[in-house]
Amino acid sequence: MKKSVPVESASALIDAKINELGDWRGKMLAKVRAIIHKADPEIVEEWKWMGTPVFSHDGIVCTGETYKNVVKMTFAKGAALEDPAGLFNSSLDGNVRRAIDIHEGEKVDEAALKDLIRAAVSVNLDLRATSKSKSELKPRRASSKRAD
């Protein structure tokens, strides 16, 4: 069974990753992290998959990955999101995910990114509400234990 990293530890690990990078990637990761929290103050930071910052609200909203030449924000349910500003520029062929690759020197459209983050949270909340209402409609099985 996988153990999750406590939220405080995840945030500290993300801080350490940002500081460890020490270049434009660390600054960009810090910037998108701040935008994510401005868009939704209820975002929870997690640390998964051996070192990937994950931002969640009732499910994964996006990840903040760093590579040699790019900072990548992968939206777990990105294919379900409208992207009028055209921020998605990677993983466009998939049925579920979409990503934004940010290269050195590129500007981030903060307003459009906030809109995408809020839309991703909304999808998560809608899915949660739908699954809750479906489970409430399912008939319950009778207990096999008898009260004699």
Backbone torsions as a table, in degrees:
resi	resn	phi	psi	omega
1	MET	NA	133.7	-179.8
2	LYS	-76.5	137.2	175.3
3	LYS	-97.6	133.3	177.9
4	SER	-87.5	151.8	179.1
5	VAL	-82.9	130.5	177.6
6	PRO	-54.4	147.8	-175.7
7	VAL	-53.3	-44.8	-179.0
8	GLU	-61.5	-40.1	179.1
9	SER	-68.3	-39.7	179.0
10	ALA	-60.7	-46.0	179.0
11	SER	-61.0	-40.9	178.6
12	ALA	-65.8	-38.6	178.4
13	LEU	-66.9	-37.5	176.8
14	ILE	-66.9	-42.8	175.2
15	ASP	-55.8	-46.3	-177.9
16	ALA	-64.1	-40.3	179.0
17	LYS	-61.9	-44.6	179.1
18	ILE	-59.2	-46.9	179.9
19	ASN	-66.9	-38.7	-179.2
20	GLU	-64.0	-38.7	-179.9
21	LEU	-62.0	-45.9	173.0
22	GLY	61.6	15.4	179.6
23	ASP	-135.8	-161.4	-177.6
24	TRP	-59.2	-30.0	-179.5
25	ARG	-66.8	-40.0	177.3
26	GLY	-65.2	-42.4	178.5
27	LYS	-64.0	-40.7	-179.5
28	MET	-69.4	-41.5	177.1
29	LEU	-60.6	-42.1	177.4
30	ALA	-63.0	-39.0	-179.5
31	LYS	-66.5	-48.4	-179.1
32	VAL	-67.4	-33.5	175.2
33	ARG	-59.7	-45.4	179.2
34	ALA	-63.7	-40.6	178.6
35	ILE	-63.4	-42.3	179.0
36	ILE	-58.1	-46.1	-178.6
37	HIS	-70.3	-31.4	175.2
38	LYS	-68.2	-38.8	-179.3
39	ALA	-67.7	-36.9	-179.3
40	ASP	-148.7	99.0	-179.3
41	PRO	-62.6	-13.6	-179.7
42	GLU	-91.3	6.0	177.4
43	ILE	-59.5	139.3	176.2
44	VAL	-109.0	132.3	178.0
45	GLU	-90.5	135.8	177.8
46	GLU	-132.2	163.1	179.3
47	TRP	-127.5	109.2	-174.3
48	LYS	-129.5	170.6	171.9
49	TRP	50.6	51.0	175.9
50	MET	54.2	43.4	171.2
51	GLY	118.9	27.0	178.1
52	THR	-109.1	121.8	173.3
53	PRO	-67.1	130.8	-179.2
54	VAL	-126.7	136.8	-179.7
55	PHE	-116.2	121.0	-172.2
56	SER	-128.1	152.9	169.2
57	HIS	-155.2	102.6	-174.1
58	ASP	55.0	40.0	-177.5
59	GLY	127.7	166.3	-178.5
60	ILE	-67.5	129.2	173.2
61	VAL	-91.2	-56.6	178.6
62	CYS	-160.9	167.5	173.8
63	THR	-111.3	163.9	175.7
64	GLY	-126.8	88.1	-175.2
65	GLU	-96.5	148.8	176.9
66	THR	-124.1	132.7	177.5
67	TYR	-125.9	178.2	-176.3
68	LYS	-55.6	-44.4	-174.0
69	ASN	-117.1	8.7	-173.9
70	VAL	-155.8	148.3	165.1
71	VAL	-106.0	124.1	-173.8
72	LYS	-114.5	127.9	172.5
73	MET	-107.1	111.6	179.5
74	THR	-102.7	122.9	179.4
75	PHE	-94.4	118.3	-173.2
76	ALA	-56.6	-37.7	-179.4
77	LYS	-119.7	36.4	-174.5
78	GLY	-60.0	-31.1	-179.4
79	ALA	-65.5	-20.3	179.6
80	ALA	-87.4	-1.3	-175.1
81	LEU	-103.2	141.3	170.8
82	GLU	-79.6	142.0	-176.7
83	ASP	-132.2	69.7	-175.4
84	PRO	-62.8	-26.0	-179.7
85	ALA	-84.4	-8.4	178.8
86	GLY	69.7	36.8	179.8
87	LEU	-71.3	-36.1	-179.0
88	PHE	-65.3	124.8	-179.2
89	ASN	-137.5	12.8	-178.3
90	SER	-150.6	156.3	-178.2
91	SER	55.3	40.9	-174.7
92	LEU	-81.5	-14.6	-176.7
93	ASP	-90.4	-10.4	-177.1
94	GLY	-74.3	162.5	179.2
95	ASN	-86.4	-15.3	-173.8
96	VAL	-126.1	-55.5	-173.0
97	ARG	-86.1	158.4	168.5
98	ARG	-144.7	153.3	-178.0
99	ALA	-137.3	160.0	174.1
100	ILE	-120.4	118.0	174.1
101	ASP	-95.5	124.1	179.3
102	ILE	-112.4	120.7	-179.6
103	HIS	-98.7	161.3	-180.0
104	GLU	-53.4	132.3	176.7
105	GLY	88.0	-10.6	179.5
106	GLU	-77.3	146.4	176.7
107	LYS	-91.1	149.5	177.4
108	VAL	-105.6	128.9	175.4
109	ASP	-78.2	93.8	-172.8
110	GLU	-59.7	-43.6	-178.6
111	ALA	-63.5	-44.6	-180.0
112	ALA	-66.6	-38.1	178.6
113	LEU	-66.1	-41.3	176.0
114	LYS	-59.4	-42.5	178.6
115	ASP	-60.6	-43.2	178.6
116	LEU	-63.1	-42.3	-179.5
117	ILE	-63.7	-45.5	178.9
118	ARG	-63.0	-38.2	178.2
119	ALA	-65.5	-39.8	178.7
120	ALA	-64.9	-40.9	176.6
121	VAL	-62.5	-42.7	-179.8
122	SER	-60.4	-42.1	177.0
123	VAL	-60.8	-45.3	178.7
124	ASN	-60.1	-45.2	-179.1
125	LEU	-65.4	-40.5	178.0
126	ASP	-63.3	-43.0	179.0
127	LEU	-63.9	-40.0	179.1
128	ARG	-64.6	-44.8	179.8
129	ALA	-63.3	-40.7	179.5
130	THR	-64.9	-44.8	-179.0
131	SER	-68.8	-33.1	177.2
132	LYS	-65.9	-46.5	-177.6
133	SER	-66.8	-34.6	176.7
134	LYS	-65.7	-41.2	-179.4
135	SER	-68.8	-29.5	177.4
136	GLU	-71.1	-26.3	-179.2
137	LEU	-83.5	-20.0	-178.0
138	LYS	-69.4	135.5	176.1
139	PRO	-67.8	143.2	179.9
140	ARG	-85.5	143.2	176.2
141	ARG	-78.7	144.0	176.2
142	ALA	-70.6	144.5	179.5
143	SER	-67.7	141.7	179.0
144	SER	-82.5	-8.9	179.3
145	LYS	-87.7	135.1	179.4
146	ARG	-102.2	142.0	173.9
147	ALA	-96.7	97.2	-178.0
148	ASP	-87.2	NA	NA
